[in-house]
């Protein structure tokens, strides 16, 4: 009787640490792009909608994947709804203030 010994390259801990490192990398890139948008807008007076779009669209693949894996709860959906409503109100108010005082 022959026993097959299988080498395990990664265990759950290695996968967890790898995913955590991807999170740190993603957060770093997102914050760096947002700071670049702020810098270009304030000091160089350029619009950087392309970079801002990259930051906003970068969350789409992970959100779609998580949705397909059915990990969202009802409270998550309500939280996202409130974030969208709050962001829309904040955007309208900011646009109004900038239009009025500039």
N, C-alpha and C positions, 0 to 999 in steps of 0.2 A: 504494500500500500504506500503510495507516494503522497506526501503532503506538499501542497503548494504554499509557499510563503510569499505573501504579497507585500511589497514595500509600500508604505504609506508616505506620500510626499508631504501632505498637509493634514493636520487635524483641525478640529473646531477652533482651537485657540489661534492657530496660524491664520485661518480664514477670517476670524474676528479681527485680529490685528491688521491684516491686509485691508479689510474693509474700512477700519478706523483710519488707516493711513490715507486711503482714497478720500475719505471725508475731509481730512485736514487739507489735502491738496486741492480739493474742489472748493473748500471755503477760502483758501488763500487766493486762488485764481479769481473767484467771484469778488472778493473784497478788493483785490488789486485792480480789477476792471472797473469796479464802482468808483474807486479813488481816482482812477485815470479819467473817468467821465466827469467827476467833480473838478479835477484840475483843469481839464480842457474847457469846461464850461465857465469857471470863475476867472482863471488867469489868462487863458488864450481866447476866450469868447468864441469857442467853436461848439457846434452841436455834435454830440457823440451818440446819436441814436443807434448806430450800428453796434457799438460796444454795449450799450444798455440792452439792446435786443439780445445779444449773445448771453448776457447774464440772465435775463428773464427766460429765454428759451432753453437754457442749460438745465433747468429743473424739469422740463417737460418729459424727457425720456425716463427719468427715475420715477416720476409721478405716474406715468402710464404703466410702467412695469409693476409698481406697487399696486395700482388699481387692478391690473389683470391678475395679480396674485391674491386679490381679495383680502388685503390686510387693513383696509380702512374701516373705521368704526363710525357709528352715527355721530358721535361727538366730534370726530375729525371733520366730517362734512359740514357740520354746523360752524365749527371754528373757521374753516376756509370761507364759508359764506360771509361771516362777519368780517374777515380780513378783506375780502373783495369789496364789501360795502364801505368799510372804513377807508380803504385806499382810494376808492372812487370819490368819496366826500372830501378827503384830504387833497386829492388832485384838483378837484374843481375849486376848492377854497384857495389853494396855492396859485392856481392859474388866475383866479379873480384878483387876488392881492398883487400879484406881479403885474397884471395888466393895468390895474388901477394906479399903482405907485411907480410905474416905470415910464 
